[in-house]
Amino acid sequence: MSRAAPATSADVAALVDGRLEGPGDLPVTGVNSLDEARDGEVSFAKDSRHAERIASSRARVILLSEGVDAGAAGAGRALVRVADAERSLIPLLEAFARARGPGGPAPGVHPSAHVDASARLGEGVRIGPLASIGAGCEVGAGSAVHAGARIGADVRIGASCEIRENAVVHDRVSLGSRVILRAGAVVGSEGFGFRPSPDGRGIRRVPHLGTVRIDDDVEIGAGTCIDRAKFGETVIGAGTKIDNLCQIGHNVRIGRSCVIAGLTGIAGSAVIGDGVRIGGRSSIGDHRRVGSGVTLAATSSVMNDVPDGATWAGTPAQDARTELRAVAAVRRLPELSRRLRQLLEGKPP
């Protein structure tokens, strides 16, 4: 695959399979928002609200969703018509990312890194400064372990993975191919399990002997923690994306292609189906089951099992339509209270 980024407006149109309206020779140097774009940077307008800002933008090459009118502001610019301007940004951003190169550590093992003699490194592996690879580890071809990352003993890392700065992968964890752990993520730490001591004078830790399995194409955000199972596995299904600062408890099983936004907490032994979308700062109780295709609004607090395909919101979470009706009713309470007080005082409401 070529590492060349698009150089002209015509290149942009070809890359995103768009219809070019206007000059094809305008130079292209990067991507930015309409408000912050500089000369040479491509921007986008996904709807009429965005299109209103085209007139004041310095961007001369703009991805424009079908049906969106740039008006007089489009004159002299290269407008690239696509079905969805925001979605068409993805291949454009990917092209510029490839052009910048892989970043991170250089090929091979940095002199300051520690790689146990029993570890096996695939072709093209990159190990950064002060990184540590434990005994019995396998690191797949093309993977990178960035500066300060720590990989425990008997860890399996697939091909083309990125273990970013200061991430930690504890003993016996397995990662599939193309997994990304962002900076400071921790996978396989001891689960949060305690019971009162028999003499009633303290709290006794419950050992966690299990592991974590992360399947292919998963991304784990910065500062996110995924606990190892008490026994068996904590599982993150293929293609799932987890944001920064999330907590995944022991023995949790998350399905394929889920999207989990930041500050979400999932308690131990919860089961999440495939294709679930979880809004930020949500919480899911222990042993709860969230069906496939579910959407949870931001700050949802799940205390009961959620059926397949449902959309829930609120605390405690319930069907979103029921929750919205309840919120609307609560907002009417001050006025209803005022009217009731007037009636009790014999005044006309």
GIDA-V990491 format. One record per backbone hydrogen bond with DSSP energy under -0.5 kcal/mol. CO is the residue of the C=O (numbers start at 0). NH is the residue of the N-H. If there is no record, write none. Layout:
CO:NH
CO:NH
This chain:
6:27
7:11
8:12
9:13
10:14
11:15
12:17
13:16
17:19
18:80
19:21
20:78
23:9
25:8
29:41
32:36
37:40
39:28
39:29
40:60
41:31
42:62
44:64
46:50
47:51
49:52
50:53
53:56
59:61
59:77
60:42
61:79
62:44
63:81
64:67
67:69
69:72
70:73
71:74
73:76
76:78
77:61
77:79
78:20
78:80
79:63
80:18
81:65
83:87
84:88
85:88
86:89
87:91
88:92
89:93
90:94
91:95
92:96
93:97
94:98
95:99
96:100
97:100
107:109
107:126
109:112
112:114
113:132
115:118
119:138
121:124
122:141
124:107
125:127
125:144
126:109
127:130
128:147
130:113
131:150
132:115
133:136
134:153
136:119
137:156
138:121
139:142
140:159
142:125
143:145
143:162
144:127
145:148
146:165
148:131
149:151
149:168
150:133
151:133
151:154
152:171
154:137
154:156
155:174
156:139
157:139
157:160
158:177
160:143
161:163
161:180
162:145
163:166
164:183
166:149
167:169
167:186
168:151
169:172
172:155
173:213
174:157
175:157
175:178
176:216
178:161
179:181
179:219
180:163
181:184
182:222
184:167
185:225
186:169
188:227
190:192
192:205
194:203
196:199
201:196
203:194
204:206
206:208
210:228
210:233
211:173
212:214
212:235
213:175
214:217
215:238
217:179
218:241
219:181
220:223
221:244
223:185
224:247
225:187
225:188
228:209
229:208
231:210
233:212
234:253
235:214
236:239
237:256
239:218
240:259
241:220
242:220
242:245
243:262
245:224
246:248
246:265
247:226
248:251
249:268
251:234
252:271
253:236
254:236
254:257
255:274
257:240
258:260
258:277
259:242
260:263
261:280
263:246
264:266
264:283
265:248
266:269
267:286
269:252
270:289
271:254
272:254
272:275
273:292
275:258
276:278
276:295
277:260
278:281
279:298
281:264
282:301
283:266
284:287
287:270
288:290
288:305
289:272
290:293
291:308
293:276
294:296
294:311
295:278
296:299
299:282
299:301
300:302
300:315
300:316
301:284
305:290
306:309
309:294
310:319
311:296
312:317
313:300
317:312
318:322
319:323
320:324
321:325
322:326
323:327
324:328
325:329
326:330
327:331
328:331
328:332
329:332
331:335
332:336
333:337
334:338
335:339
336:340
337:341
338:342
339:343
340:344
341:346
342:345
